[in-house]
Structures are given as C-alpha cells and as structure tokens.
Amino acid sequence: MAEAPDAETAWRWLLERRPGTRGYYGGEELFAIAAAAHAEPRLRVLYPFPSHGTLKLLRSGPPFDGTHRDDLPYVICDGPPYKVSAIHRGPLGEAATPREAAALVVAHLPPDM
C-alpha cells in the first residue's frame, strides 16, 4: 500500500479515493468523516490515517517507525452516532453527524495544537 509523503497529499489521496492507498477500501462513513475533518483548518494540517474502521489524525506522516505520538482524538466510523475517542483518555463523546464528530475532535485537541 502506498503511503502519502505528507499530510496534504494524504488528504488529497483519501478524498479522491485513490486506488492502492490507505483508506481506499473504506466505507461511505469514512469518506463523509474525512470530508468533514478536512473542512476543519486545525485538522487539515494533520496526517489522516484511516485504519480498522477509524480515522486517526497524526502529527506527522511516514515513515511509520514506532516513534509517532498517537495521542490525538480519532473518530470511529461506524455511526451515526460517531464515537470520538483518544488513546490514554478513552471515550470523549458521540456526534450525530460527521461534521459534529470533526468539531468534537477539534474541541479535544491538546493545547499545543
């Protein structure tokens, strides 16, 4: 699977559903959440990482060598309702729409973001 070299490319490939890339086989919920997250300027600068029914957002892109901080909120794409959670913090809330889920992620970003 091809990994995009940077956040801007990763968003473009995800939203275009580029074959052979991460998220290509995601369901309609993933693409709706991705579009809503991309519309949020604070999320658009993060690297989108769809995996196992979630849309995670990473501070940096590849290489994925185990040194990444995986501390940002993410959306579980099996809604509605869409669940927003974070590793080490647990469930953060639920949202009725992809747009509300993206706003919930923004509301729970760390202060340094």
Biopython code that builds the backbone (N, CA, C, O; Angstrom):
import numpy as np
from Bio.PDB.StructureBuilder import StructureBuilder

atoms = [
    (1, "MET", "N", (0.851, -1.175, 0.000)),
    (1, "MET", "CA", (0.000, 0.000, 0.000)),
    (1, "MET", "C", (0.900, 1.243, 0.000)),
    (1, "MET", "O", (1.839, 1.341, 0.791)),
    (2, "ALA", "N", (0.610, 2.159, -0.870)),
    (2, "ALA", "CA", (1.381, 3.393, -0.959)),
    (2, "ALA", "C", (0.984, 4.343, 0.161)),
    (2, "ALA", "O", (-0.201, 4.561, 0.412)),
    (3, "GLU", "N", (1.978, 4.901, 0.826)),
    (3, "GLU", "CA", (1.741, 5.910, 1.862)),
    (3, "GLU", "C", (2.076, 7.279, 1.286)),
    (3, "GLU", "O", (3.106, 7.443, 0.633)),
    (4, "ALA", "N", (1.238, 8.233, 1.516)),
    (4, "ALA", "CA", (1.484, 9.597, 1.042)),
    (4, "ALA", "C", (2.663, 10.187, 1.817)),
    (4, "ALA", "O", (2.829, 9.889, 3.000)),
    (5, "PRO", "N", (3.473, 11.008, 1.180)),
    (5, "PRO", "CA", (4.667, 11.545, 1.835)),
    (5, "PRO", "C", (4.391, 12.673, 2.825)),
    (5, "PRO", "O", (5.236, 12.974, 3.668)),
    (6, "ASP", "N", (3.224, 13.298, 2.734)),
    (6, "ASP", "CA", (2.921, 14.426, 3.616)),
    (6, "ASP", "C", (1.408, 14.525, 3.805)),
    (6, "ASP", "O", (0.636, 13.853, 3.121)),
    (7, "ALA", "N", (1.001, 15.380, 4.751)),
    (7, "ALA", "CA", (-0.420, 15.499, 5.094)),
    (7, "ALA", "C", (-1.264, 15.975, 3.913)),
    (7, "ALA", "O", (-2.344, 15.437, 3.670)),
    (8, "GLU", "N", (-0.793, 16.957, 3.192)),
    (8, "GLU", "CA", (-1.574, 17.488, 2.072)),
    (8, "GLU", "C", (-1.856, 16.406, 1.031)),
    (8, "GLU", "O", (-2.979, 16.282, 0.544)),
    (9, "THR", "N", (-0.843, 15.635, 0.699)),
    (9, "THR", "CA", (-1.008, 14.554, -0.267)),
    (9, "THR", "C", (-1.913, 13.459, 0.295)),
    (9, "THR", "O", (-2.759, 12.923, -0.421)),
    (10, "ALA", "N", (-1.738, 13.128, 1.569)),
    (10, "ALA", "CA", (-2.563, 12.095, 2.199)),
    (10, "ALA", "C", (-4.042, 12.477, 2.153)),
    (10, "ALA", "O", (-4.894, 11.644, 1.843)),
    (11, "TRP", "N", (-4.344, 13.745, 2.463)),
    (11, "TRP", "CA", (-5.743, 14.193, 2.381)),
    (11, "TRP", "C", (-6.266, 14.086, 0.953)),
    (11, "TRP", "O", (-7.376, 13.602, 0.731)),
    (12, "ARG", "N", (-5.471, 14.534, -0.010)),
    (12, "ARG", "CA", (-5.914, 14.507, -1.407)),
    (12, "ARG", "C", (-6.192, 13.070, -1.842)),
    (12, "ARG", "O", (-7.235, 12.789, -2.433)),
    (13, "TRP", "N", (-5.265, 12.167, -1.553)),
    (13, "TRP", "CA", (-5.455, 10.774, -1.957)),
    (13, "TRP", "C", (-6.676, 10.172, -1.265)),
    (13, "TRP", "O", (-7.441, 9.439, -1.890)),
    (14, "LEU", "N", (-6.862, 10.472, 0.006)),
    (14, "LEU", "CA", (-8.004, 9.926, 0.739)),
    (14, "LEU", "C", (-9.314, 10.444, 0.159)),
    (14, "LEU", "O", (-10.231, 9.665, -0.098)),
    (15, "LEU", "N", (-9.405, 11.740, -0.046)),
    (15, "LEU", "CA", (-10.647, 12.329, -0.550)),
    (15, "LEU", "C", (-10.928, 11.945, -2.006)),
    (15, "LEU", "O", (-12.085, 11.897, -2.426)),
    (16, "GLU", "N", (-9.875, 11.675, -2.770)),
    (16, "GLU", "CA", (-10.041, 11.214, -4.154)),
    (16, "GLU", "C", (-10.288, 9.710, -4.235)),
    (16, "GLU", "O", (-10.622, 9.191, -5.300)),
    (17, "ARG", "N", (-10.125, 9.009, -3.113)),
    (17, "ARG", "CA", (-10.238, 7.542, -3.075)),
    (17, "ARG", "C", (-9.263, 6.905, -4.060)),
    (17, "ARG", "O", (-9.621, 6.034, -4.852)),
    (18, "ARG", "N", (-8.038, 7.364, -3.983)),
    (18, "ARG", "CA", (-7.007, 6.889, -4.902)),
    (18, "ARG", "C", (-6.736, 5.388, -4.683)),
    (18, "ARG", "O", (-6.423, 4.976, -3.566)),
    (19, "PRO", "N", (-6.854, 4.579, -5.733)),
    (19, "PRO", "CA", (-6.622, 3.137, -5.599)),
    (19, "PRO", "C", (-5.221, 2.831, -5.067)),
    (19, "PRO", "O", (-4.250, 3.509, -5.404)),
    (20, "GLY", "N", (-5.141, 1.798, -4.233)),
    (20, "GLY", "CA", (-3.860, 1.350, -3.716)),
    (20, "GLY", "C", (-3.317, 2.150, -2.557)),
    (20, "GLY", "O", (-2.178, 1.943, -2.141)),
    (21, "THR", "N", (-4.121, 3.072, -2.023)),
    (21, "THR", "CA", (-3.652, 3.898, -0.907)),
    (21, "THR", "C", (-4.508, 3.637, 0.328)),
    (21, "THR", "O", (-5.578, 3.034, 0.248)),
    (22, "ARG", "N", (-4.016, 4.100, 1.458)),
    (22, "ARG", "CA", (-4.707, 3.920, 2.737)),
    (22, "ARG", "C", (-6.098, 4.558, 2.664)),
    (22, "ARG", "O", (-6.242, 5.711, 2.259)),
    (23, "GLY", "N", (-7.094, 3.808, 3.053)),
    (23, "GLY", "CA", (-8.461, 4.307, 3.058)),
    (23, "GLY", "C", (-9.258, 4.011, 1.809)),
    (23, "GLY", "O", (-10.468, 4.237, 1.778)),
    (24, "TYR", "N", (-8.592, 3.503, 0.764)),
    (24, "TYR", "CA", (-9.297, 3.253, -0.488)),
    (24, "TYR", "C", (-10.499, 2.340, -0.298)),
    (24, "TYR", "O", (-11.530, 2.532, -0.943)),
    (25, "TYR", "N", (-10.379, 1.356, 0.573)),
    (25, "TYR", "CA", (-11.464, 0.410, 0.782)),
    (25, "TYR", "C", (-12.402, 0.816, 1.915)),
    (25, "TYR", "O", (-13.248, 0.023, 2.328)),
    (26, "GLY", "N", (-12.266, 2.020, 2.415)),
    (26, "GLY", "CA", (-13.131, 2.492, 3.491)),
    (26, "GLY", "C", (-14.568, 2.656, 3.023)),
    (26, "GLY", "O", (-14.824, 2.855, 1.835)),
    (27, "GLY", "N", (-15.490, 2.572, 3.950)),
    (27, "GLY", "CA", (-16.892, 2.735, 3.632)),
    (27, "GLY", "C", (-17.285, 4.192, 3.475)),
    (27, "GLY", "O", (-16.464, 5.095, 3.634)),
    (28, "GLU", "N", (-18.547, 4.403, 3.162)),
    (28, "GLU", "CA", (-19.053, 5.762, 2.968)),
    (28, "GLU", "C", (-18.903, 6.612, 4.231)),
    (28, "GLU", "O", (-18.693, 7.822, 4.142)),
    (29, "GLU", "N", (-19.012, 5.981, 5.411)),
    (29, "GLU", "CA", (-18.852, 6.737, 6.656)),
    (29, "GLU", "C", (-17.460, 7.344, 6.739)),
    (29, "GLU", "O", (-17.306, 8.502, 7.127)),
    (30, "LEU", "N", (-16.432, 6.556, 6.371)),
    (30, "LEU", "CA", (-15.065, 7.072, 6.407)),
    (30, "LEU", "C", (-14.933, 8.307, 5.527)),
    (30, "LEU", "O", (-14.345, 9.305, 5.943)),
    (31, "PHE", "N", (-15.472, 8.250, 4.324)),
    (31, "PHE", "CA", (-15.303, 9.364, 3.401)),
    (31, "PHE", "C", (-16.097, 10.594, 3.843)),
    (31, "PHE", "O", (-15.659, 11.724, 3.625)),
    (32, "ALA", "N", (-17.246, 10.387, 4.453)),
    (32, "ALA", "CA", (-18.011, 11.518, 4.987)),
    (32, "ALA", "C", (-17.262, 12.168, 6.149)),
    (32, "ALA", "O", (-17.208, 13.394, 6.243)),
    (33, "ILE", "N", (-16.695, 11.364, 7.021)),
    (33, "ILE", "CA", (-15.938, 11.901, 8.155)),
    (33, "ILE", "C", (-14.660, 12.574, 7.661)),
    (33, "ILE", "O", (-14.289, 13.638, 8.156)),
    (34, "ALA", "N", (-13.990, 11.964, 6.693)),
    (34, "ALA", "CA", (-12.776, 12.562, 6.146)),
    (34, "ALA", "C", (-13.073, 13.933, 5.535)),
    (34, "ALA", "O", (-12.315, 14.879, 5.747)),
    (35, "ALA", "N", (-14.151, 14.046, 4.793)),
    (35, "ALA", "CA", (-14.511, 15.337, 4.192)),
    (35, "ALA", "C", (-14.803, 16.377, 5.271)),
    (35, "ALA", "O", (-14.395, 17.531, 5.146)),
    (36, "ALA", "N", (-15.505, 15.973, 6.327)),
    (36, "ALA", "CA", (-15.812, 16.904, 7.417)),
    (36, "ALA", "C", (-14.548, 17.302, 8.164)),
    (36, "ALA", "O", (-14.388, 18.466, 8.531)),
    (37, "ALA", "N", (-13.647, 16.352, 8.395)),
    (37, "ALA", "CA", (-12.394, 16.665, 9.084)),
    (37, "ALA", "C", (-11.516, 17.579, 8.234)),
    (37, "ALA", "O", (-10.890, 18.502, 8.755)),
    (38, "HIS", "N", (-11.471, 17.328, 6.949)),
    (38, "HIS", "CA", (-10.660, 18.159, 6.051)),
    (38, "HIS", "C", (-11.166, 19.601, 6.013)),
    (38, "HIS", "O", (-10.387, 20.524, 5.775)),
    (39, "ALA", "N", (-12.443, 19.795, 6.243)),
    (39, "ALA", "CA", (-13.015, 21.145, 6.243)),
    (39, "ALA", "C", (-12.596, 21.951, 7.471)),
    (39, "ALA", "O", (-12.759, 23.171, 7.490)),
    (40, "GLU", "N", (-12.059, 21.287, 8.494)),
    (40, "GLU", "CA", (-11.603, 21.956, 9.716)),
    (40, "GLU", "C", (-10.123, 22.332, 9.559)),
    (40, "GLU", "O", (-9.280, 21.439, 9.467)),
    (41, "PRO", "N", (-9.791, 23.611, 9.527)),
    (41, "PRO", "CA", (-8.396, 24.016, 9.315)),
    (41, "PRO", "C", (-7.402, 23.394, 10.301)),
    (41, "PRO", "O", (-6.279, 23.073, 9.910)),
    (42, "ARG", "N", (-7.782, 23.219, 11.552)),
    (42, "ARG", "CA", (-6.862, 22.647, 12.538)),
    (42, "ARG", "C", (-6.620, 21.159, 12.313)),
    (42, "ARG", "O", (-5.592, 20.626, 12.731)),
    (43, "LEU", "N", (-7.559, 20.491, 11.656)),
    (43, "LEU", "CA", (-7.384, 19.076, 11.365)),
    (43, "LEU", "C", (-6.701, 18.859, 10.020)),
    (43, "LEU", "O", (-6.003, 17.863, 9.829)),
    (44, "ARG", "N", (-6.897, 19.771, 9.104)),
    (44, "ARG", "CA", (-6.351, 19.641, 7.753)),
    (44, "ARG", "C", (-4.830, 19.583, 7.744)),
    (44, "ARG", "O", (-4.247, 19.022, 6.816)),
    (45, "VAL", "N", (-4.173, 20.147, 8.751)),
    (45, "VAL", "CA", (-2.710, 20.138, 8.793)),
    (45, "VAL", "C", (-2.162, 18.821, 9.357)),
    (45, "VAL", "O", (-0.960, 18.568, 9.287)),
    (46, "LEU", "N", (-3.035, 17.996, 9.909)),
    (46, "LEU", "CA", (-2.621, 16.713, 10.464)),
    (46, "LEU", "C", (-2.665, 15.635, 9.382)),
    (46, "LEU", "O", (-3.369, 15.774, 8.382)),
    (47, "TYR", "N", (-1.912, 14.570, 9.591)),
    (47, "TYR", "CA", (-1.836, 13.476, 8.624)),
    (47, "TYR", "C", (-3.008, 12.523, 8.864)),
    (47, "TYR", "O", (-3.089, 11.920, 9.935)),
    (48, "PRO", "N", (-3.923, 12.369, 7.890)),
    (48, "PRO", "CA", (-5.055, 11.458, 8.076)),
    (48, "PRO", "C", (-4.582, 10.011, 7.939)),
    (48, "PRO", "O", (-3.848, 9.668, 7.012)),
    (49, "PHE", "N", (-5.013, 9.182, 8.870)),
    (49, "PHE", "CA", (-4.564, 7.793, 8.894)),
    (49, "PHE", "C", (-5.763, 6.886, 9.141)),
    (49, "PHE", "O", (-6.010, 6.490, 10.280)),
    (50, "PRO", "N", (-6.518, 6.549, 8.085)),
    (50, "PRO", "CA", (-7.652, 5.638, 8.268)),
    (50, "PRO", "C", (-7.145, 4.218, 8.484)),
    (50, "PRO", "O", (-6.279, 3.731, 7.757)),
    (51, "SER", "N", (-7.700, 3.568, 9.497)),
    (51, "SER", "CA", (-7.276, 2.209, 9.798)),
    (51, "SER", "C", (-8.307, 1.526, 10.684)),
    (51, "SER", "O", (-8.765, 2.101, 11.671)),
    (52, "HIS", "N", (-8.668, 0.310, 10.332)),
    (52, "HIS", "CA", (-9.534, -0.529, 11.154)),
    (52, "HIS", "C", (-10.820, 0.181, 11.590)),
    (52, "HIS", "O", (-11.199, 0.130, 12.760)),
    (53, "GLY", "N", (-11.475, 0.831, 10.655)),
    (53, "GLY", "CA", (-12.752, 1.469, 10.944)),
    (53, "GLY", "C", (-12.659, 2.777, 11.698)),
    (53, "GLY", "O", (-13.647, 3.233, 12.275)),
    (54, "THR", "N", (-11.482, 3.387, 11.701)),
    (54, "THR", "CA", (-11.307, 4.679, 12.371)),
    (54, "THR", "C", (-10.644, 5.667, 11.423)),
    (54, "THR", "O", (-10.025, 5.283, 10.430)),
    (55, "LEU", "N", (-10.785, 6.941, 11.748)),
    (55, "LEU", "CA", (-9.981, 7.972, 11.102)),
    (55, "LEU", "C", (-9.137, 8.597, 12.202)),
    (55, "LEU", "O", (-9.620, 9.388, 13.012)),
    (56, "LYS", "N", (-7.862, 8.221, 12.210)),
    (56, "LYS", "CA", (-6.914, 8.805, 13.148)),
    (56, "LYS", "C", (-6.237, 9.979, 12.472)),
    (56, "LYS", "O", (-6.181, 10.057, 11.244)),
    (57, "LEU", "N", (-5.732, 10.877, 13.267)),
    (57, "LEU", "CA", (-5.001, 12.040, 12.775)),
    (57, "LEU", "C", (-3.662, 12.057, 13.497)),
    (57, "LEU", "O", (-3.600, 12.029, 14.726)),
    (58, "LEU", "N", (-2.595, 12.103, 12.712)),
    (58, "LEU", "CA", (-1.253, 12.038, 13.264)),
    (58, "LEU", "C", (-0.546, 13.375, 13.108)),
    (58, "LEU", "O", (-0.817, 14.135, 12.179)),
    (59, "ARG", "N", (0.354, 13.642, 14.024)),
    (59, "ARG", "CA", (1.129, 14.885, 13.968)),
    (59, "ARG", "C", (2.096, 14.906, 12.797)),
    (59, "ARG", "O", (2.453, 15.977, 12.308)),
    (60, "SER", "N", (2.527, 13.728, 12.340)),
    (60, "SER", "CA", (3.448, 13.657, 11.209)),
    (60, "SER", "C", (3.158, 12.403, 10.402)),
    (60, "SER", "O", (2.478, 11.490, 10.871)),
    (61, "GLY", "N", (3.677, 12.372, 9.194)),
    (61, "GLY", "CA", (3.448, 11.249, 8.300)),
    (61, "GLY", "C", (4.590, 10.254, 8.324)),
    (61, "GLY", "O", (5.339, 10.188, 9.299)),
    (62, "PRO", "N", (4.730, 9.471, 7.249)),
    (62, "PRO", "CA", (5.732, 8.414, 7.214)),
    (62, "PRO", "C", (7.151, 8.980, 7.293)),
    (62, "PRO", "O", (7.362, 10.159, 7.010)),
    (63, "PRO", "N", (8.110, 8.160, 7.670)),
    (63, "PRO", "CA", (7.984, 6.716, 7.875)),
    (63, "PRO", "C", (7.332, 6.394, 9.217)),
    (63, "PRO", "O", (7.581, 7.065, 10.219)),
    (64, "PHE", "N", (6.502, 5.369, 9.222)),
    (64, "PHE", "CA", (5.826, 4.948, 10.444)),
    (64, "PHE", "C", (6.710, 3.920, 11.134)),
    (64, "PHE", "O", (6.590, 2.718, 10.899)),
    (65, "ASP", "N", (7.587, 4.406, 11.977)),
    (65, "ASP", "CA", (8.633, 3.571, 12.575)),
    (65, "ASP", "C", (8.480, 3.382, 14.078)),
    (65, "ASP", "O", (9.430, 2.978, 14.749)),
    (66, "GLY", "N", (7.306, 3.669, 14.613)),
    (66, "GLY", "CA", (7.083, 3.474, 16.040)),
    (66, "GLY", "C", (7.417, 4.671, 16.897)),
    (66, "GLY", "O", (7.253, 4.620, 18.116)),
    (67, "THR", "N", (7.882, 5.752, 16.289)),
    (67, "THR", "CA", (8.233, 6.934, 17.068)),
    (67, "THR", "C", (7.130, 7.986, 17.066)),
    (67, "THR", "O", (7.286, 9.047, 17.669)),
    (68, "HIS", "N", (6.026, 7.705, 16.399)),
    (68, "HIS", "CA", (4.931, 8.674, 16.308)),
    (68, "HIS", "C", (4.167, 8.763, 17.617)),
    (68, "HIS", "O", (3.976, 7.764, 18.310)),
    (69, "ARG", "N", (3.739, 9.958, 17.941)),
    (69, "ARG", "CA", (2.842, 10.149, 19.079)),
    (69, "ARG", "C", (1.422, 9.918, 18.592)),
    (69, "ARG", "O", (0.938, 10.618, 17.702)),
    (70, "ASP", "N", (0.765, 8.941, 19.176)),
    (70, "ASP", "CA", (-0.603, 8.591, 18.796)),
    (70, "ASP", "C", (-1.532, 9.053, 19.914)),
    (70, "ASP", "O", (-2.206, 8.243, 20.549)),
    (71, "ASP", "N", (-1.560, 10.363, 20.148)),
    (71, "ASP", "CA", (-2.288, 10.897, 21.300)),
    (71, "ASP", "C", (-3.476, 11.771, 20.925)),
    (71, "ASP", "O", (-4.145, 12.315, 21.804)),
    (72, "LEU", "N", (-3.741, 11.910, 19.646)),
    (72, "LEU", "CA", (-4.815, 12.805, 19.220)),
    (72, "LEU", "C", (-6.153, 12.064, 19.158)),
    (72, "LEU", "O", (-6.186, 10.848, 18.972)),
    (73, "PRO", "N", (-7.242, 12.795, 19.313)),
    (73, "PRO", "CA", (-8.568, 12.176, 19.204)),
    (73, "PRO", "C", (-8.768, 11.581, 17.808)),
    (73, "PRO", "O", (-8.178, 12.034, 16.827)),
    (74, "TYR", "N", (-9.609, 10.565, 17.753)),
    (74, "TYR", "CA", (-9.932, 9.935, 16.482)),
    (74, "TYR", "C", (-11.421, 9.602, 16.461)),
    (74, "TYR", "O", (-12.092, 9.583, 17.493)),
    (75, "VAL", "N", (-11.913, 9.340, 15.250)),
    (75, "VAL", "CA", (-13.338, 9.036, 15.069)),
    (75, "VAL", "C", (-13.490, 7.570, 14.682)),
    (75, "VAL", "O", (-12.786, 7.070, 13.804)),
    (76, "ILE", "N", (-14.416, 6.893, 15.345)),
    (76, "ILE", "CA", (-14.784, 5.536, 14.971)),
    (76, "ILE", "C", (-15.904, 5.669, 13.933)),
    (76, "ILE", "O", (-16.958, 6.243, 14.207)),
    (77, "CYS", "N", (-15.655, 5.132, 12.750)),
    (77, "CYS", "CA", (-16.505, 5.391, 11.578)),
    (77, "CYS", "C", (-17.654, 4.409, 11.433)),
    (77, "CYS", "O", (-17.906, 3.942, 10.322)),
    (78, "ASP", "N", (-18.356, 4.077, 12.495)),
    (78, "ASP", "CA", (-19.467, 3.142, 12.364)),
    (78, "ASP", "C", (-20.784, 3.766, 12.801)),
    (78, "ASP", "O", (-21.673, 3.068, 13.289)),
    (79, "GLY", "N", (-20.911, 5.065, 12.629)),
    (79, "GLY", "CA", (-22.113, 5.753, 13.083)),
    (79, "GLY", "C", (-23.111, 5.937, 11.977)),
    (79, "GLY", "O", (-23.000, 5.343, 10.905)),
    (80, "PRO", "N", (-24.078, 6.760, 12.248)),
    (80, "PRO", "CA", (-24.238, 7.529, 13.480)),
    (80, "PRO", "C", (-24.811, 6.693, 14.613)),
    (80, "PRO", "O", (-25.485, 5.695, 14.356)),
    (81, "PRO", "N", (-24.566, 7.067, 15.835)),
    (81, "PRO", "CA", (-23.686, 8.165, 16.226)),
    (81, "PRO", "C", (-22.227, 7.790, 16.004)),
    (81, "PRO", "O", (-21.856, 6.617, 16.050)),
    (82, "TYR", "N", (-21.416, 8.799, 15.765)),
    (82, "TYR", "CA", (-19.989, 8.625, 15.564)),
    (82, "TYR", "C", (-19.307, 8.836, 16.906)),
    (82, "TYR", "O", (-19.500, 9.861, 17.560)),
    (83, "LYS", "N", (-18.516, 7.865, 17.305)),
    (83, "LYS", "CA", (-17.814, 7.952, 18.586)),
    (83, "LYS", "C", (-16.454, 8.587, 18.382)),
    (83, "LYS", "O", (-15.737, 8.260, 17.436)),
    (84, "VAL", "N", (-16.102, 9.504, 19.284)),
    (84, "VAL", "CA", (-14.790, 10.135, 19.276)),
    (84, "VAL", "C", (-14.081, 9.674, 20.533)),
    (84, "VAL", "O", (-14.640, 9.714, 21.630)),
    (85, "SER", "N", (-12.844, 9.238, 20.361)),
    (85, "SER", "CA", (-12.087, 8.692, 21.475)),
    (85, "SER", "C", (-10.628, 9.101, 21.328)),
    (85, "SER", "O", (-10.237, 9.688, 20.319)),
    (86, "ALA", "N", (-9.832, 8.788, 22.335)),
    (86, "ALA", "CA", (-8.402, 9.045, 22.282)),
    (86, "ALA", "C", (-7.692, 7.995, 23.128)),
    (86, "ALA", "O", (-8.152, 7.622, 24.208)),
    (87, "ILE", "N", (-6.570, 7.535, 22.612)),
    (87, "ILE", "CA", (-5.765, 6.587, 23.373)),
    (87, "ILE", "C", (-5.336, 7.278, 24.656)),
    (87, "ILE", "O", (-4.992, 8.460, 24.642)),
    (88, "HIS", "N", (-5.353, 6.565, 25.741)),
    (88, "HIS", "CA", (-4.978, 7.043, 27.078)),
    (88, "HIS", "C", (-6.013, 7.980, 27.703)),
    (88, "HIS", "O", (-5.880, 8.341, 28.872)),
    (89, "ARG", "N", (-7.044, 8.383, 26.948)),
    (89, "ARG", "CA", (-8.095, 9.226, 27.527)),
    (89, "ARG", "C", (-9.458, 8.567, 27.432)),
    (89, "ARG", "O", (-10.383, 8.947, 28.151)),
    (90, "GLY", "N", (-9.592, 7.584, 26.555)),
    (90, "GLY", "CA", (-10.851, 6.876, 26.413)),
    (90, "GLY", "C", (-11.882, 7.652, 25.622)),
    (90, "GLY", "O", (-11.539, 8.577, 24.885)),
    (91, "PRO", "N", (-13.154, 7.279, 25.772)),
    (91, "PRO", "CA", (-14.231, 7.941, 25.022)),
    (91, "PRO", "C", (-14.333, 9.428, 25.372)),
    (91, "PRO", "O", (-14.259, 9.818, 26.537)),
    (92, "LEU", "N", (-14.504, 10.242, 24.331)),
    (92, "LEU", "CA", (-14.622, 11.691, 24.521)),
    (92, "LEU", "C", (-16.026, 12.199, 24.223)),
    (92, "LEU", "O", (-16.382, 13.310, 24.616)),
    (93, "GLY", "N", (-16.821, 11.394, 23.533)),
    (93, "GLY", "CA", (-18.184, 11.805, 23.228)),
    (93, "GLY", "C", (-18.688, 11.163, 21.952)),
    (93, "GLY", "O", (-17.984, 10.411, 21.279)),
    (94, "GLU", "N", (-19.933, 11.488, 21.647)),
    (94, "GLU", "CA", (-20.577, 10.992, 20.431)),
    (94, "GLU", "C", (-21.144, 12.169, 19.650)),
    (94, "GLU", "O", (-21.458, 13.219, 20.210)),
    (95, "ALA", "N", (-21.265, 11.965, 18.350)),
    (95, "ALA", "CA", (-21.787, 13.007, 17.474)),
    (95, "ALA", "C", (-22.786, 12.393, 16.500)),
    (95, "ALA", "O", (-22.634, 11.246, 16.079)),
    (96, "ALA", "N", (-23.788, 13.154, 16.154)),
    (96, "ALA", "CA", (-24.836, 12.670, 15.254)),
    (96, "ALA", "C", (-24.435, 12.750, 13.785)),
    (96, "ALA", "O", (-24.960, 12.000, 12.961)),
    (97, "THR", "N", (-23.513, 13.649, 13.449)),
    (97, "THR", "CA", (-23.120, 13.843, 12.056)),
    (97, "THR", "C", (-21.598, 13.846, 11.938)),
    (97, "THR", "O", (-20.900, 14.061, 12.928)),
    (98, "PRO", "N", (-21.081, 13.608, 10.735)),
    (98, "PRO", "CA", (-19.638, 13.702, 10.542)),
    (98, "PRO", "C", (-19.089, 15.090, 10.901)),
    (98, "PRO", "O", (-18.004, 15.203, 11.472)),
    (99, "ARG", "N", (-19.827, 16.119, 10.572)),
    (99, "ARG", "CA", (-19.375, 17.486, 10.885)),
    (99, "ARG", "C", (-19.263, 17.700, 12.396)),
    (99, "ARG", "O", (-18.306, 18.310, 12.874)),
    (100, "GLU", "N", (-20.247, 17.194, 13.142)),
    (100, "GLU", "CA", (-20.194, 17.306, 14.604)),
    (100, "GLU", "C", (-19.040, 16.472, 15.163)),
    (100, "GLU", "O", (-18.406, 16.873, 16.140)),
    (101, "ALA", "N", (-18.762, 15.323, 14.557)),
    (101, "ALA", "CA", (-17.651, 14.484, 15.001)),
    (101, "ALA", "C", (-16.323, 15.217, 14.799)),
    (101, "ALA", "O", (-15.459, 15.191, 15.675)),
    (102, "ALA", "N", (-16.160, 15.869, 13.648)),
    (102, "ALA", "CA", (-14.933, 16.626, 13.389)),
    (102, "ALA", "C", (-14.797, 17.777, 14.388)),
    (102, "ALA", "O", (-13.698, 18.044, 14.874)),
    (103, "ALA", "N", (-15.894, 18.454, 14.695)),
    (103, "ALA", "CA", (-15.855, 19.549, 15.673)),
    (103, "ALA", "C", (-15.494, 19.021, 17.057)),
    (103, "ALA", "O", (-14.796, 19.697, 17.813)),
    (104, "LEU", "N", (-15.958, 17.833, 17.393)),
    (104, "LEU", "CA", (-15.632, 17.234, 18.685)),
    (104, "LEU", "C", (-14.141, 16.899, 18.765)),
    (104, "LEU", "O", (-13.515, 17.073, 19.810)),
    (105, "VAL", "N", (-13.585, 16.421, 17.662)),
    (105, "VAL", "CA", (-12.143, 16.171, 17.622)),
    (105, "VAL", "C", (-11.393, 17.484, 17.855)),
    (105, "VAL", "O", (-10.469, 17.532, 18.668)),
    (106, "VAL", "N", (-11.777, 18.535, 17.157)),
    (106, "VAL", "CA", (-11.131, 19.842, 17.333)),
    (106, "VAL", "C", (-11.217, 20.299, 18.781)),
    (106, "VAL", "O", (-10.236, 20.795, 19.334)),
    (107, "ALA", "N", (-12.383, 20.135, 19.401)),
    (107, "ALA", "CA", (-12.590, 20.579, 20.787)),
    (107, "ALA", "C", (-11.682, 19.829, 21.764)),
    (107, "ALA", "O", (-11.394, 20.331, 22.850)),
    (108, "HIS", "N", (-11.233, 18.636, 21.384)),
    (108, "HIS", "CA", (-10.406, 17.831, 22.288)),
    (108, "HIS", "C", (-8.942, 17.757, 21.870)),
    (108, "HIS", "O", (-8.192, 16.929, 22.388)),
    (109, "LEU", "N", (-8.529, 18.613, 20.939)),
    (109, "LEU", "CA", (-7.102, 18.638, 20.593)),
    (109, "LEU", "C", (-6.296, 19.145, 21.787)),
    (109, "LEU", "O", (-6.779, 19.976, 22.556)),
    (110, "PRO", "N", (-5.084, 18.654, 21.942)),
    (110, "PRO", "CA", (-4.233, 19.140, 23.026)),
    (110, "PRO", "C", (-3.953, 20.642, 22.880)),
    (110, "PRO", "O", (-4.018, 21.180, 21.775)),
    (111, "PRO", "N", (-3.645, 21.308, 23.978)),
    (111, "PRO", "CA", (-3.399, 22.749, 23.932)),
    (111, "PRO", "C", (-2.268, 23.155, 22.972)),
    (111, "PRO", "O", (-2.271, 24.271, 22.452)),
    (112, "ASP", "N", (-1.311, 22.262, 22.740)),
    (112, "ASP", "CA", (-0.186, 22.615, 21.859)),
    (112, "ASP", "C", (-0.528, 22.501, 20.389)),
    (112, "ASP", "O", (0.337, 22.697, 19.534)),
    (113, "MET", "N", (-1.765, 22.190, 20.084)),
    (113, "MET", "CA", (-2.168, 22.042, 18.679)),
    (113, "MET", "C", (-2.845, 23.323, 18.262)),
    (113, "MET", "O", (-3.277, 23.449, 17.116)),
]
sb = StructureBuilder()
sb.init_structure("model")
sb.init_model(0)
sb.init_chain("A")
sb.init_seg("    ")
for serial, (resi, resn, name, xyz) in enumerate(atoms, 1):
    if name == "N":
        sb.init_residue(resn, " ", resi, " ")
    sb.init_atom(name, np.array(xyz, "f"), 0.0, 1.0, " ", f" {name:<3s}", serial, name[0])
structure = sb.get_structure()
